[in-house]
Amino acid sequence: MSEPKEQHEKKQDNHSTHKQEMSFLFKAIFISFFGGVFWSFIGYLNYLFSFSVINPNMLLDPWALGDWKDKGIGVIVSIFLIGVLSIVVGLLYYVLLKKFKTIWIGFAYGLLWWAIVFVVLNPLFPNLKTIGELPANTIISSLCIYILYGVFIGYSISFEAAELQTKDESTDFQTANK
C-alpha cells in the first residue's frame, strides 16, 4: 500500500526541517569554534603588541605542567582549546538567544562572558590579577575583544537562524500554493 500524498509530503517536510536544523547546529558549532580561535588569536596579538598583559596561555596555567606552555606550542594549544570552549559558549547562544536579531544582544553576551572570565573564574587562573590590579589598557582591550567576540557569535548565529526561518517560510508558502 502506498501512503496518501499529503502524509508523504509531511514526512518529507519534517525530514527536510530536521536536516536544516542539524545543518544549522553544525554551522553554529563551526561559527563558535572559528570565533574562539580568531578572537583569541587577536588577543594574542594584543599581548604581543603590549596592549594587554594577558596571554592566551593563561588557560593552561592551572592544569599544564612544564615550561612548554609558555612557548609557541603552548600558544597554539591554548588558542585551539579556547576554540573548543567557545563551542560551549556558542551553543548556549544557539539555545537561548538565537531568535534575537539585534547586535546589542551579542554585545551584552560578550560583556557577560568578559565578566564571567575576569570576575567569576578569576580564582581558577593563578596568573590573572583581579580587575582592580590589571592595567587600564588590558581591561579596555580585553573588553573590546570580548564584545567583538560576542557580536561575532551572536550576529552570525542569529543571521543563520533568520536564514533558516526564511527558508522554512518560503517552503511553507510554496507548499500551501500547490
C-alpha positions in Angstrom: 0.0 0.0 0.0 1.2 3.5 -0.7 0.9 6.4 1.6 -1.5 9.2 0.8 0.3 12.1 -0.9 -0.3 14.5 1.9 1.3 12.2 4.5 4.3 11.6 2.2 4.8 15.4 1.8 4.5 15.9 5.6 7.2 13.3 6.2 9.4 14.9 3.6 8.9 18.4 5.1 9.7 17.0 8.6 12.8 15.3 7.3 13.9 18.4 5.5 13.3 20.6 8.6 15.3 18.2 10.7 18.1 18.2 8.2 18.1 22.0 8.1 18.2 22.2 12.0 21.1 19.8 12.1 22.9 21.7 9.4 22.2 24.9 11.4 23.6 23.3 14.6 26.8 22.3 12.8 27.1 25.9 11.4 26.7 27.2 14.9 29.4 24.9 16.2 31.7 25.9 13.3 31.0 29.6 13.9 31.7 29.2 17.6 35.0 27.4 17.1 36.2 29.8 14.5 35.2 32.8 16.6 37.1 31.4 19.6 40.2 30.7 17.6 40.1 34.0 15.7 39.4 36.3 18.7 41.9 34.5 21.0 44.5 35.0 18.2 43.6 38.7 18.2 44.0 38.6 22.0 47.5 37.1 21.5 48.4 39.9 19.1 47.2 42.3 21.8 49.6 40.6 24.1 52.5 40.7 21.6 52.0 44.4 21.0 51.7 45.2 24.7 48.1 46.3 24.6 47.4 43.6 27.2 49.3 41.7 29.9 47.0 38.6 29.3 48.3 35.8 27.1 46.0 33.0 25.9 48.4 30.6 27.7 46.8 31.6 31.0 44.3 28.9 30.1 46.9 26.3 30.6 48.4 27.6 33.9 46.2 25.7 36.3 46.4 22.4 34.5 49.5 22.0 32.5 53.0 21.3 33.9 56.3 22.3 32.3 57.6 25.3 30.5 56.2 24.2 27.1 53.0 26.1 27.9 54.9 29.4 27.8 56.4 28.7 24.3 54.8 28.7 20.9 53.2 25.3 21.2 51.5 26.5 24.4 50.0 29.4 22.5 48.8 27.1 19.7 47.3 24.6 22.2 45.7 27.4 24.2 44.1 29.0 21.1 42.8 25.7 20.0 41.4 24.9 23.5 39.7 28.4 23.5 38.1 27.5 20.2 36.8 24.2 21.8 35.5 26.1 24.8 33.9 28.6 22.5 31.7 25.9 21.1 30.0 25.7 24.5 29.6 29.5 24.5 28.1 29.4 21.0 25.8 26.5 21.8 24.5 28.4 24.8 23.8 31.4 22.5 22.2 29.0 20.0 19.8 27.5 22.6 19.0 30.7 24.5 19.3 33.7 22.2 19.3 32.8 18.5 15.9 34.3 17.9 17.1 37.8 18.7 18.1 39.8 15.6 19.9 42.7 17.2 23.6 43.4 17.6 23.1 44.6 21.2 22.3 41.0 22.4 25.7 39.9 21.1 27.3 43.0 22.7 25.8 42.1 26.0 26.7 38.5 25.6 30.3 39.4 25.1 30.2 41.7 28.2 28.7 38.8 30.2 31.5 36.4 29.2 34.1 39.0 30.0 32.6 39.3 33.5 32.4 35.6 33.9 36.1 35.1 32.9 37.6 38.1 34.8 35.3 38.1 37.9 33.8 34.7 38.4 36.6 32.4 37.0 39.4 34.6 38.2 40.4 32.4 41.1 41.0 29.5 38.7 43.8 31.3 37.0 46.8 32.0 39.3 48.5 34.4 36.9 45.4 36.5 36.3 45.2 39.6 38.5 41.9 40.9 39.8 40.2 43.7 37.8 41.5 46.3 40.2 45.1 45.2 39.8 45.0 45.0 35.9 46.3 47.9 33.9 43.6 50.0 32.2 44.8 49.2 28.7 44.4 45.5 29.5 40.9 45.9 30.8 39.9 48.1 27.8 41.5 45.9 25.1 40.1 42.7 26.7 36.6 44.2 27.0 36.7 45.2 23.3 37.8 41.7 22.2 35.1 40.1 24.3 32.5 42.5 23.0 33.5 41.8 19.4 33.6 38.1 20.1 30.0 38.3 21.5 28.8 40.3 18.5 30.5 37.9 16.1 28.9 34.8 17.7 25.6 36.5 18.3 25.2 38.1 14.9 26.4 35.1 13.0 24.2 32.6 14.7 21.2 34.9 14.7 21.7 35.5 11.0 21.8 31.8 10.3 18.6 31.3 12.3 16.9 34.1 10.4 18.0 32.5 7.1 16.6 29.1 8.2 13.3 30.7 9.2 13.1 32.5 5.9 13.7 29.2 4.0 11.1 27.5 6.1 8.5 30.2 5.5 9.2 30.2 1.7 8.9 26.4 1.7 5.6 26.6 3.7 4.4 29.2 1.2 5.3 27.1 -1.8 3.7 24.0 -0.3 0.5 25.9 0.6 0.2 27.2 -3.0 0.5 23.8 -4.6 
